[in-house]
Structures are given as C-alpha cells and as structure tokens.
Amino acid sequence: MTGSSANRQKTVFLQSGRGKTSEIAALLEKQILSNAYRAGEHLPAERDLAAEFGVSRNTVRGALDLLEQRRLVKTKWGAGTTVLGPEGTVLMMSAALSTSQHELDNVAELRALIEPGIAALAAQRATGADLITMSNIIEKSSTHMQAKESLSIDMSFHLAIARSTGNALIAALLAFANDATKEVRLSSHATVARRETSLEGHRHIFDMLQARDVQGAQRAMEDHLRQIALVSEFPAEHGI
C-alpha cells in the first residue's frame, strides 16, 4: 500500500443500476486527479473494486472503460489497470494547440485570468503539508539550471498551488495550461536574469500563501505573471 492509500475512502452509493458505472468512474477520477492514486500506480483489481463498491465486475469494467476514454488510465489484459494521471487528460487538447501560436496565446491569457484566483483560494486552503511541498520546490530552484529544468520546477510550483486548493478540477485545468504553454514559456527561463525574476516571484507568492494573505497572494500572482510576460517580450540575446 502506498502513502497515498490513506486518502482513499470507502463510498456509499446513492444511485442504482447503470448510474453506478458513471458514479464509480467519477469517484475514481476524483481520486486520480487529487493524487490518491498516482501516475504509474495500479488500481485495485476489478474483483476488489467490485467488492469495495458492492457492484458487479461488469459495472467496474464499464467505469474503467470510461476512465480509459478520458486518458486517465490504461488497461492491459493480464497486467491490470495503470494510472496515467491528470496529465493524460490533456494530451489531445495540447496536441491541437501545439501548432497554433494563436491558441497558445489564448492559453497564456487563460493563466492570467485563473491563476491569481487560484492563489487567493490557496491562501485560504493550503495545508501545512502543501506549504512544505511548495517550500521544497523553491529550495530546489536555481538560477544556474538549464532552461528546461528551470521551467519544469516552475510548473511544479504553480501546480502545487493549484493542488493545494483541494479542487481536483482546478488542478486538472492548470495541468492542461502547463502542458499547453510549455514550449512558449521556455523563453521565460532562457537567461539567468529571467530565471531570477521567476524565482523571486515564486518566493513572494509563497510568502503571501504562508501568511494566509488572500489579497496579497492574488496580487503577488498577478505581478509575477505580468513580470514574466514583460521579460519574455525581449529576445533572449538581450540578456534580459
């Protein structure tokens, strides 16, 4: 049993018949998006899920089929069902965006609209464990990293904030925004100065979250995204 197993709870179903298939799928999806089942882990066997939920194996199989269609799991005969994680749900959407600069700009605009609100919510809801996770990410950050590694740490920090809201839909939405803007955001980490700007922004956001300053966290995120957008307008050769 993994450390995340403690977060999984038994469920009492209110629906009956075919409604249980979609209900089981929705509950398993929520557990996956909240990391109760992590990417790479195996879900319990069909018979175990059927016993836990008090339904037939056919009902469980139908729920797993729905999850596979949503790119959350992969079922292989004889090997069980493997969790792909929330990132799997955005593969098709991000593929459609990857060739369109216009759409990438739209997603960047989406970040500016949603992330300040996410930060405000995180200031209210983040647990001590969430704050430790964010602090550890900041500690791993370094202006001497290569651009790709620095961007990866950057996205981990923003995703940790989203997850700390406790809202699986928000976390999934930000995972999508991260994946869809990955290439265009690489330029924001192309120089030491830009990586320092990003890191300073993260530290300020974290300070506001730790202080439980809702408005401060929202403003810090707004300022951070604005500064990153500003420095990214210049070619990296300028050293900015």
Sequence and secondary structure as in RCSB ss.txt:
>XXXX:A:sequence
MTGSSANRQKTVFLQSGRGKTSEIAALLEKQILSNAYRAGEHLPAERDLAAEFGVSRNTVRGALDLLEQRRLVKT
KWGAGTTVLGPEGTVLMMSAALSTSQHELDNVAELRALIEPGIAALAAQRATGADLITMSNIIEKSSTHMQAKES
LSIDMSFHLAIARSTGNALIAALLAFANDATKEVRLSSHATVARRETSLEGHRHIFDMLQARDVQGAQRAMEDHL
RQIALVSEFPAEHGI
>XXXX:A:secstr
  GGGGG         TTHHHHHHHHHHHHHHHTTSS TT B   HHHHHHHHTS HHHHHHHHHHHHHTTSEEE
ETTTEEEE  GGGGGHHHHHHHTT HHHHHHHHHHHHHHHHHHHHHHHHH  HHHHHHHHHHHHH  TTS HHHH
HHHHHHHHHHHHHTTT HHHHHHHHHHHHHHHHHHGGGGSSHHHHHHHHHHHHHHHHHHHTT HHHHHHHHHHHH
HHHHHHHTS GGG  
